Amino acid sequence: MRETMWSFSNIRRTMFEKWGSLALVQGRGRGRPSRVGVEQILDTALSMGVDRLSMRSLAARMKIGVSTLYYHVASKEALLGLLGARILERFRLKLDDPSKWEDGIVATAKELRMVFELAPGLAQSAMVDPRWERAIVTLHEEGCSYLVRAGFTPAEAWLSARLLADFVEDYVVRTEAHRRAGCSDLEHASRMGGRTLRAAQRELAKNHHERRFEVGLDCIVRGIRARRLARSGGP
């Protein structure tokens, strides 16, 4: 079977039409033109992270006036929309035959993690901010339709896709929190706890974040597979 591209060109087009035109049309007339362009604005905003983003902080980072920033981007909401389109440009998956769905969801989880880590705070924002709802719903639809082609019922597909997204979002949010604190939960627990926790820290060393992701993802895949086998009466 030909390899299919999980492409988000339509999402990018929709989001740009919804937000990009707002930014570039309504933004004109405020401030004054400059050599700063939208691409530079988006790159700088991504490097700052969604969690720290404000129009004033972005203008300060770029060493331009806030009015100059508003000349290019009408509002923070418009900026977030453009950032969503930019992020989705980097979220492209080549999915094999749906019969290889296990490889597909593993690849999806790794790609989603990479996208979240490109923009600190995005995972937390995706959990609670309704401005990301359109993109998230579209991603769920794409993921669920792939699993339905693999033989899942729509309900099973949604539950599996949501479980995967919950895991990745939670992992990234926790890892970001540990980085800010300068100490992971395992490191903190091993200092406060007994021999077992200290032994776990020694065994995992500095690799415990990666191992947590690998083990969690493996458990999810195995669990989904086991449920499907039980429903089909397989071995």
C-alpha positions in Angstrom: 0.0 0.0 0.0 1.3 3.4 -0.8 2.5 5.3 2.2 0.1 8.0 3.1 1.0 11.4 4.4 -0.7 12.6 7.5 -0.6 16.2 6.2 -1.9 19.3 7.9 -1.8 21.6 4.9 -5.6 22.0 5.1 -5.3 22.9 8.8 -2.6 25.4 8.1 -4.7 26.9 5.4 -7.8 27.1 7.6 -5.9 28.6 10.5 -4.1 31.1 8.4 -7.4 32.2 6.8 -8.9 32.5 10.2 -6.0 34.1 12.1 -3.4 35.1 9.5 -5.6 37.4 7.6 -6.8 38.9 10.8 -3.2 39.6 11.8 -2.1 41.0 8.5 -5.2 43.0 7.6 -6.4 44.3 11.0 -2.8 44.7 12.1 -2.0 47.3 9.4 -2.5 50.9 10.4 -1.2 50.5 13.9 2.4 51.5 14.5 4.6 51.9 11.5 6.3 49.7 8.9 9.7 48.2 9.8 12.1 45.7 8.5 10.7 43.2 11.0 8.6 40.6 9.3 5.9 38.1 10.4 8.3 35.2 10.0 10.9 36.8 12.4 8.1 37.5 14.8 6.9 33.9 14.8 10.4 32.5 15.2 11.1 34.7 18.2 7.8 33.9 19.8 8.4 30.2 19.5 11.9 30.5 21.0 10.3 32.3 24.0 7.7 29.7 24.6 3.9 30.0 24.7 3.9 30.1 28.5 5.9 33.3 28.7 4.4 35.0 25.7 2.9 38.5 25.7 3.0 41.3 23.1 5.1 43.5 25.4 7.7 40.7 26.2 7.9 39.7 22.5 8.5 43.3 21.5 11.2 43.7 24.2 12.9 40.5 23.1 12.9 41.7 19.5 14.0 45.2 20.6 11.2 46.9 18.8 8.3 49.0 19.9 5.0 47.4 20.8 3.4 49.6 18.1 5.7 48.1 15.5 4.7 44.6 16.6 1.0 45.5 16.3 1.6 46.8 12.8 2.3 43.2 11.8 0.1 41.3 14.2 -3.3 42.6 15.4 -3.4 40.9 18.8 -2.1 38.1 21.0 -5.0 35.9 19.8 -4.0 36.5 16.2 -0.4 35.7 17.1 -1.4 32.4 18.8 -3.3 31.5 15.7 -0.3 32.1 13.5 1.9 30.2 15.9 -0.5 27.2 15.7 -0.2 27.2 12.0 3.6 27.4 12.2 3.7 24.5 14.7 1.4 22.3 12.7 3.7 22.8 9.7 6.2 20.8 11.7 3.7 18.1 12.6 3.8 15.8 9.6 3.6 12.0 9.8 4.2 9.4 7.2 1.9 6.6 8.2 2.3 3.0 6.9 -0.5 0.6 6.1 -3.2 1.0 8.9 -2.6 -2.7 9.7 0.7 -1.5 11.3 -1.2 0.8 13.6 1.1 0.1 16.5 4.0 1.7 14.7 1.7 4.5 13.6 0.7 5.5 17.2 4.3 5.2 18.5 5.4 7.5 15.7 2.5 9.9 16.5 3.4 10.1 20.1 7.1 10.8 19.4 6.2 13.5 16.8 3.7 15.1 19.1 6.2 15.2 21.9 8.7 16.9 19.6 6.2 19.5 18.5 5.3 20.3 22.1 8.9 20.6 23.1 9.6 23.0 20.3 7.3 25.5 22.1 7.6 25.4 25.9 4.2 25.9 27.5 2.3 24.6 24.4 1.3 21.3 26.0 -0.1 23.1 29.1 -1.9 25.6 26.8 -3.3 22.8 24.7 -4.9 21.2 27.8 -6.8 24.3 28.9 -6.9 27.0 26.3 -10.0 26.9 24.0 -8.1 28.9 21.4 -6.4 25.6 20.4 -9.7 23.7 20.2 -10.0 23.8 16.4 -6.5 22.4 15.8 -6.9 19.8 18.5 -10.2 18.6 17.1 -8.8 18.4 13.7 -5.8 16.4 14.9 -8.2 14.0 16.8 -10.2 13.5 13.6 -7.2 12.6 11.6 -5.8 10.2 14.2 -9.2 8.6 14.8 -9.9 8.1 11.1 -6.5 6.4 10.7 -7.3 4.0 13.6 -10.8 3.3 12.2 -9.1 2.3 8.9 -7.0 -0.1 11.1 -10.2 -1.8 12.3 -11.0 0.2 15.5 -14.6 1.3 16.2 -15.0 5.1 16.3 -15.3 4.9 20.1 -12.2 2.7 20.5 -10.3 5.0 18.1 -11.2 8.1 20.1 -10.4 6.6 23.4 -7.0 5.3 22.2 -6.1 8.7 20.5 -7.2 10.6 23.6 -5.2 8.3 25.9 -2.1 8.8 23.8 -2.5 12.6 23.7 -3.1 12.7 27.5 0.1 10.8 28.1 2.2 13.0 25.9 0.8 16.2 27.2 1.2 15.1 30.8 4.8 13.9 30.2 5.8 17.2 28.5 4.2 19.4 31.2 5.8 17.4 34.0 9.2 17.4 32.3 9.0 21.2 31.8 8.1 21.6 35.5 11.1 19.5 36.5 13.4 21.5 34.4 12.2 24.8 35.9 12.6 23.3 39.4 16.0 21.9 38.6 15.0 18.6 40.1 12.8 15.7 38.9 10.2 14.0 41.0 12.4 10.9 41.2 15.4 12.9 42.4 13.3 14.7 45.0 11.6 11.5 46.1 14.9 9.6 46.4 16.2 12.3 48.7 13.1 12.1 50.9 12.5 8.3 50.6 14.1 5.0 51.4 16.4 2.5 49.8 14.1 1.5 46.9 13.8 5.0 45.5 17.5 5.7 45.8 18.2 2.4 44.1 15.8 3.3 41.3 17.5 6.7 40.8 20.9 5.0 40.6 19.7 2.4 38.1 18.0 5.0 35.9 20.6 7.7 36.4 20.1 10.7 34.2 18.0 8.7 31.7 14.9 8.5 33.8 12.9 11.0 31.8 13.5 9.1 28.5 12.8 5.7 30.2 9.6 7.1 31.7 8.4 8.0 28.2 9.5 4.7 26.6 7.9 2.6 29.3 4.7 4.6 29.4 4.3 4.5 25.6 5.0 0.8 25.5 2.4 0.1 28.2 -0.2 2.1 26.3 0.5 0.2 23.0 0.4 -3.2 24.8 -2.7 -2.3 26.6 -4.6 -1.3 23.5 -3.4 -4.4 21.7 -4.5 -6.6 24.6 -8.0 -5.1 24.6 -8.4 -5.6 20.9 -7.3 -9.2 21.1 -9.7 -9.8 24.0 -12.6 -8.3 22.0 -11.8 -10.4 18.9 -11.3 -13.6 20.9 -7.7 -13.8 19.7 -4.8 -15.5 21.6 
